[in-house]
């Protein structure tokens, strides 16, 4: 196991407190900002190293405005990284060389959360505090903000379904407790969850073609068809508090258990396999498949980026700044892993050994 730096209790507690507040309550920039860091991340594993490749190179891009609270990272058709600035109240776009353009939202304290490039080529996102689903074109013009039918729904995670609609969860404040669907023309449908205060958090298309979502407060994994029919829920251990969810390269469903400190896998036969993280209180959050055939995840409290093979071998990469709070992450077409440092106010990039630097823009 490689060496790592663990937050002291007081620091972990402060990050938890910040996330808890945001959970319950929830202009343009030219060249890349100064202060960007390039380093080689230290690497270690719970077993023998996954491969003998050199550790990936880490590049960090400092955001132009302090305390932006980046998250919701996704690549759009323009090849740019788009992300939300939850506390900065902006939607942002970054080139692969780190040049950032920010687009302020017109209503204060909208708390933009999840983001997804839509099938219409536009950028769709959730406004958790303002009860809306927003849409912006790739030039940064705000096209619409669609009000949700029920007040105080707290939309957060969003994805594109196989039906060409946007699917999202309502439950950032534990009151929405619904799964939502919105067409690209703005027609909204909502589907109530059977158990109150489940706090659905993230949503993704599963290997069966249905939508799967995490229930943060309910410690369950749920599923819904594109017709809005809810399926049986998988009950996890108490206080697991799942967050990120994604279909893995092995065709299974993978998710993170933030408080359970585990990575979970739902196998094709419906059985559950869980993998404990090597360090306590790591707080795994976002998860994404990598081009290398593994999955990558962010450790919000552990200040690391983790990698897990489909067989369950875990490798962790320690971030150089001790208070970064990595949360959301995604992979570009070159196989590089990009992640948002929610507390550290940076966007990080790991050049995967399976990829290349991808700096064509």
SVG drawing of the C-alpha trace seen along z (x, -y; Angstrom):
<svg xmlns="http://www.w3.org/2000/svg" viewBox="-46 -40 53 54">
<polyline fill="none" stroke="black" stroke-width="0.4" points="0.0,0.0 1.5,-3.3 1.8,-6.2 -1.0,-8.7 -1.8,-11.7 -5.0,-11.6 -7.0,-14.6 -6.9,-15.2 -10.3,-14.8 -10.9,-18.6 -10.2,-19.0 -12.4,-16.1 -15.1,-17.5 -14.9,-20.9 -15.2,-19.5 -18.1,-17.3 -19.8,-20.4 -19.4,-22.4 -20.9,-19.5 -23.7,-19.1 -24.7,-22.8 -24.6,-22.6 -26.6,-19.3 -29.3,-20.6 -29.5,-24.2 -27.9,-23.9 -17.7,-37.1 -15.2,-35.5 -11.6,-34.5 -8.9,-34.3 -5.7,-32.4 -5.3,-29.8 -4.9,-31.4 -1.6,-31.6 -0.7,-29.2 -1.4,-26.0 0.6,-23.1 2.1,-20.1 3.4,-17.2 3.7,-13.5 1.2,-11.9 2.5,-9.3 0.9,-5.9 0.2,-2.8 -2.1,0.2 -3.9,2.5 -2.1,5.3 0.6,5.5 0.5,2.5 -2.1,2.8 0.6,2.4 4.2,1.4 3.5,-1.9 4.9,-5.1 2.5,-7.0 0.3,-9.5 1.2,-13.1 -1.1,-15.4 -1.9,-19.0 -4.0,-21.3 -5.7,-24.4 -6.6,-27.1 -10.1,-28.7 -10.2,-32.5 -12.6,-33.2 -12.1,-31.9 -14.6,-29.6 -16.3,-28.6 -17.1,-25.1 -16.6,-23.2 -18.5,-20.0 -20.6,-18.3 -17.7,-17.7 -18.6,-16.6 -17.2,-16.9 -19.5,-18.3 -19.4,-18.1 -17.1,-21.0 -14.4,-19.0 -14.4,-21.3 -14.8,-20.4 -18.0,-21.9 -18.7,-22.1 -20.8,-23.8 -19.6,-26.3 -22.0,-25.5 -21.0,-28.3 -19.8,-30.6 -23.3,-30.5 -21.8,-30.0 -21.5,-27.5 -17.9,-27.2 -16.1,-25.9 -12.4,-24.9 -10.1,-24.0 -7.8,-21.1 -4.9,-23.6 -6.8,-25.2 -8.3,-28.3 -11.5,-29.0 -14.6,-30.9 -17.3,-31.4 -21.0,-32.2 -22.8,-33.7 -26.4,-32.6 -28.9,-35.5 -30.5,-34.5 -28.3,-34.6 -27.7,-31.4 -29.0,-29.0 -26.5,-26.4 -25.9,-24.7 -25.2,-21.0 -25.3,-18.2 -24.6,-18.9 -25.1,-16.9 -24.5,-17.7 -27.9,-17.2 -28.8,-15.4 -29.7,-18.8 -26.0,-19.9 -26.8,-22.2 -25.6,-22.1 -28.3,-21.1 -27.9,-21.6 -29.7,-21.5 -30.4,-24.6 -30.8,-22.9 -31.8,-26.0 -34.0,-27.6 -36.1,-24.6 -35.2,-24.7 -33.5,-22.8 -31.4,-25.2 -30.2,-24.9 -27.3,-26.9 -25.8,-26.8 -22.1,-26.1 -21.5,-29.8 -22.6,-30.4 -26.0,-32.0 -28.7,-30.9 -31.6,-29.6 -34.1,-28.7 -34.7,-27.9 -37.5,-25.4 -39.4,-25.7 -40.3,-22.3 -43.9,-21.6 -43.3,-21.1 -41.7,-23.8 -38.4,-23.1 -37.6,-19.9 -33.8,-20.3 -32.7,-18.8 -29.1,-17.7 -27.8,-14.8 -28.8,-14.7 -28.1,-12.5 -29.3,-11.7 -31.6,-8.7 -31.8,-6.3 -35.1,-8.0 -33.3,-11.3 -34.7,-13.0 -32.9,-14.4 -33.4,-12.5 -32.7,-14.0 -33.1,-13.4 -35.0,-15.6 -33.8,-15.3 -30.8,-17.5 -32.8,-18.9 -34.5,-15.5 -37.9,-17.0 -38.2,-16.5 -37.9,-12.7 -38.7,-12.2 -37.1,-11.2 -37.7,-13.8 -37.7,-13.7 -37.6,-16.7 -37.7,-16.8 -35.5,-19.1 -38.6,-21.3 -39.0,-21.6 -41.9,-19.3 -41.4,-17.9 -42.7,-14.6 -42.0,-13.5 -42.2,-10.1 -42.5,-9.9 -40.2,-7.5 -42.1,-5.2 -40.1,-5.9 -40.0,-9.5 -36.7,-11.4 -34.6,-9.0 -32.6,-12.0 -31.8,-10.6 -28.4,-12.0 -27.0,-10.8 -28.5,-9.0 -27.1,-7.1 -28.1,-4.7 -27.5,-1.1 -26.3,1.9 -30.0,3.0 -30.9,-0.4 -32.9,-1.6 -32.1,-4.5 -30.4,-3.7 -29.9,-6.2 -28.4,-6.4 -30.5,-7.3 -28.1,-9.1 -30.3,-9.3 -32.1,-6.0 -28.8,-4.0 -30.5,-2.3 -29.9,-1.9 -33.1,-2.4 -34.1,-1.9 -36.7,-3.3 -37.7,-2.5 -38.0,-5.2 -41.8,-4.9 -41.5,-5.9 -42.0,-2.5 -40.0,-2.2 -38.3,1.1 -37.2,2.9 -34.7,1.1 -31.4,2.6 -30.9,2.0 -27.4,1.3 -25.9,1.5 -27.2,-1.3 -25.6,-4.7 -23.8,-3.7 -25.0,-6.9 -24.3,-6.1 -23.4,-9.0 -21.9,-8.4 -23.1,-5.7 -22.0,-4.5 -22.0,-1.6 -18.5,0.0 -16.5,1.3 -17.3,4.8 -21.1,4.2 -21.8,4.1 -23.2,1.2 -20.6,-0.5 -21.3,-3.1 -19.6,-4.8 -20.7,-4.6 -19.5,-7.9 -20.1,-7.1 -19.7,-3.3 -16.2,-4.0 -16.7,-1.4 -17.0,-0.9 -20.0,1.2 -20.8,3.3 -24.1,4.7 -23.4,7.8 -25.4,9.0 -27.3,11.5 -28.4,8.7 -26.0,9.7 -24.0,7.1 -20.2,7.0 -18.6,4.3 -14.9,3.3 -13.6,1.6 -11.2,-1.3 -7.8,-0.9 -8.1,-4.2 -10.9,-5.1 -13.1,-8.1 -12.1,-8.5 -15.6,-9.6 -15.7,-8.3 -18.0,-10.5 -17.9,-10.7 -17.0,-7.7 -16.3,-7.3 -15.1,-4.5 -11.6,-4.9 -10.2,-4.1 -7.8,-1.7 -10.7,0.7 -10.7,-0.3 -12.9,-2.8 -11.7,-6.0 -13.3,-7.7 -12.8,-10.8 -12.2,-10.6 -13.8,-13.8 -12.5,-13.5 -9.4,-11.4 -8.0,-13.9 -7.1,-11.3 -8.2,-10.0 -8.7,-6.2 -8.7,-3.6 -10.3,-0.2 -10.0,2.7 -13.1,4.7 -11.6,7.4 -11.5,5.0 -7.8,4.1 -7.6,0.5 -4.9,-2.0 -4.9,-5.5 -3.3,-8.7 -2.6,-11.3 -3.2,-14.9 -0.4,-17.4 -2.7,-20.0 -4.0,-18.8 -7.4,-20.4 -8.7,-19.8 -11.9,-17.9 -12.2,-16.1 -15.8,-15.3 -16.9,-15.0 -14.8,-13.4 -15.0,-12.4 -12.7,-10.9 -11.9,-12.5 -11.6,-10.6 -7.8,-10.3 -8.2,-8.4 -7.2,-11.2 -9.2,-11.7 -10.5,-15.1 -11.8,-16.0 -13.2,-19.0 -11.6,-20.0 -14.6,-21.3 -12.8,-22.8 -9.5,-23.5 -11.1,-25.5 -9.2,-23.7 -9.7,-21.4 -7.3,-18.5 -6.2,-16.3 -4.4,-12.9 -2.7,-11.9 -3.6,-8.2 -0.8,-5.8 -3.5,-4.5 -4.1,-7.9 -2.1,-10.9 -2.0,-14.5 -4.8,-15.5 -3.7,-19.1 -4.9,-19.8 -6.7,-23.0"/>
</svg>
